[in-house]
Amino acid sequence: MIKKTLVVASTLLALAACASGPGEKSVQRKQSFETAAGQPVRSFHVYTPLYSWEALNDTQLVVYPKPREAFLLDLAGPCSDLTYATGMTLTSNMSTVYVNFDKVIPIGGGVSMNMPCVIKQIRPVDVSKLKAIEHEQRKVDVQERKAEG
């Protein structure tokens, strides 16, 4: 009886784990960046130190060389531990990052031992457009409360 209960419980936990995916907010954030991203480019100039970066999932991240300049990077397949990384290394040649040559290397994410992930596409992000999209998503409707009577 206990063994059967454990099997049922573990099956339910496995199903629950499969049912849970990326949160709605992270999916919305990814869509915001994709909407604000332009046509693919071959490269971009990177400044040292890099201003900021954000993993959107295990195949995409955004890098900010400067506060008002961003690029959406698509990777050639899943990049282990990217979403859990506390830092990352971005390879470049003479301060320029190139498609199909340069890599993203997650740091401090887990057990992947900092495996490099090849950049397969680079798209510039219109940061002003991104901010407008995010502002629209945070819009709040205010309604008058009906008088209690």
C-alpha positions as CSV (number, residue, x, y, z in Angstrom):
1,M,0.0,0.0,0.0
2,I,2.8,2.5,0.9
3,K,4.7,1.5,-2.3
4,K,1.6,2.2,-4.4
5,T,1.0,5.5,-2.7
6,L,4.7,6.5,-3.4
7,V,4.4,5.6,-7.1
8,V,1.2,7.6,-7.4
9,A,2.7,10.6,-5.6
10,S,5.9,10.5,-7.7
11,T,3.8,10.3,-10.9
12,L,1.7,13.3,-9.9
13,L,4.9,15.3,-9.1
14,A,6.4,14.4,-12.5
15,L,3.2,15.4,-14.3
16,A,3.1,18.7,-12.4
17,A,6.7,19.4,-13.3
18,C,6.0,18.7,-17.0
19,A,2.9,21.0,-16.9
20,S,4.8,23.9,-15.4
21,G,6.7,25.9,-18.0
22,P,8.1,29.4,-18.2
23,G,6.1,31.9,-16.3
24,E,3.7,34.2,-18.1
25,K,5.8,37.2,-17.2
26,S,9.0,35.7,-18.7
27,V,7.1,34.7,-21.9
28,Q,5.7,38.2,-22.2
29,R,9.2,39.7,-21.6
30,K,10.7,37.5,-24.4
31,Q,7.8,38.6,-26.7
32,S,8.5,42.3,-25.9
33,F,12.2,41.9,-26.9
34,E,11.3,40.1,-30.1
35,T,8.8,42.8,-31.0
36,A,11.3,45.5,-30.4
37,A,14.1,43.7,-32.2
38,G,15.1,44.7,-35.8
39,Q,16.5,42.8,-38.7
40,P,19.5,40.5,-38.1
41,V,23.0,42.0,-38.3
42,R,26.4,40.3,-38.7
43,S,28.0,41.9,-35.7
44,F,28.0,44.6,-33.0
45,H,30.7,46.5,-31.1
46,V,31.0,45.6,-27.4
47,Y,32.3,48.0,-24.8
48,T,34.3,47.0,-21.7
49,P,32.8,46.5,-19.3
50,L,29.5,45.4,-20.8
51,Y,26.7,47.5,-19.3
52,S,24.2,44.7,-18.6
53,W,22.7,41.4,-19.9
54,E,19.6,39.3,-19.3
55,A,18.9,35.7,-20.2
56,L,15.4,35.3,-21.6
57,N,15.5,31.5,-21.8
58,D,18.2,28.9,-22.5
59,T,18.5,29.9,-26.2
60,Q,18.2,33.7,-26.1
61,L,19.7,36.6,-24.2
62,V,19.9,40.3,-24.4
63,V,23.1,42.2,-24.0
64,Y,23.4,45.9,-23.3
65,P,26.8,47.3,-24.5
66,K,25.6,50.7,-23.3
67,P,22.5,51.7,-21.3
68,R,20.5,52.8,-24.5
69,E,21.9,50.1,-26.8
70,A,20.7,46.4,-26.8
71,F,21.1,43.3,-28.9
72,L,19.0,40.2,-28.8
73,L,21.2,37.1,-29.3
74,D,19.8,33.8,-30.5
75,L,22.0,30.9,-29.7
76,A,22.6,27.7,-31.7
77,G,20.7,25.4,-29.4
78,P,20.1,25.3,-25.6
79,C,22.8,26.8,-23.5
80,S,23.1,24.9,-20.2
81,D,22.6,27.0,-17.1
82,L,22.2,30.3,-19.0
83,T,19.0,31.1,-17.1
84,Y,20.7,30.3,-13.8
85,A,24.0,32.0,-14.5
86,T,25.2,34.8,-12.2
87,G,27.6,36.1,-14.9
88,M,28.7,35.4,-18.4
89,T,31.6,35.8,-20.8
90,L,31.1,37.1,-24.3
91,T,33.8,36.4,-26.8
92,S,34.8,39.0,-29.4
93,N,37.5,39.9,-31.9
94,M,38.9,43.4,-31.6
95,S,35.8,44.4,-29.5
96,T,33.3,43.2,-32.2
97,V,31.0,40.2,-31.6
98,Y,30.2,38.2,-34.8
99,V,27.5,35.7,-35.7
100,N,28.6,32.1,-35.9
101,F,32.1,32.9,-34.6
102,D,31.6,34.3,-31.1
103,K,30.2,32.6,-28.1
104,V,28.3,33.2,-24.8
105,I,29.8,31.4,-21.8
106,P,27.6,31.2,-18.7
107,I,29.3,31.6,-15.4
108,G,28.2,30.3,-12.0
109,G,25.0,28.7,-13.2
110,G,25.5,25.1,-12.2
111,V,27.2,22.0,-13.4
112,S,27.7,22.7,-17.1
113,M,31.3,23.7,-16.5
114,N,30.9,26.9,-18.4
115,M,30.3,25.4,-21.9
116,P,30.4,27.9,-24.7
117,C,27.3,28.6,-26.7
118,V,27.6,29.8,-30.3
119,I,25.7,33.0,-31.3
120,K,23.6,32.2,-34.4
121,Q,21.8,35.5,-34.8
122,I,22.1,39.1,-33.6
123,R,19.3,41.6,-33.8
124,P,19.5,45.2,-32.6
125,V,16.8,46.1,-30.1
126,D,15.0,49.5,-30.4
127,V,15.2,50.3,-26.7
128,S,12.7,53.2,-27.0
129,K,10.2,50.9,-28.6
130,L,10.9,48.3,-25.9
131,K,10.2,50.8,-23.2
132,A,6.9,51.8,-24.9
133,I,5.8,48.2,-25.1
134,E,6.7,47.6,-21.4
135,H,4.9,50.8,-20.4
136,E,1.7,49.6,-22.3
137,Q,1.9,46.2,-20.6
138,R,1.9,47.9,-17.2
139,K,-1.2,50.0,-18.0
140,V,-3.7,50.0,-15.2
141,D,-7.5,50.7,-15.6
142,V,-9.0,52.7,-12.8
143,Q,-12.7,52.3,-12.2
144,E,-15.0,54.2,-10.0
145,R,-16.3,52.1,-7.1
146,K,-20.1,51.7,-7.0
147,A,-21.7,53.4,-4.1
148,E,-22.9,51.0,-1.4
149,G,-26.4,51.6,-0.5
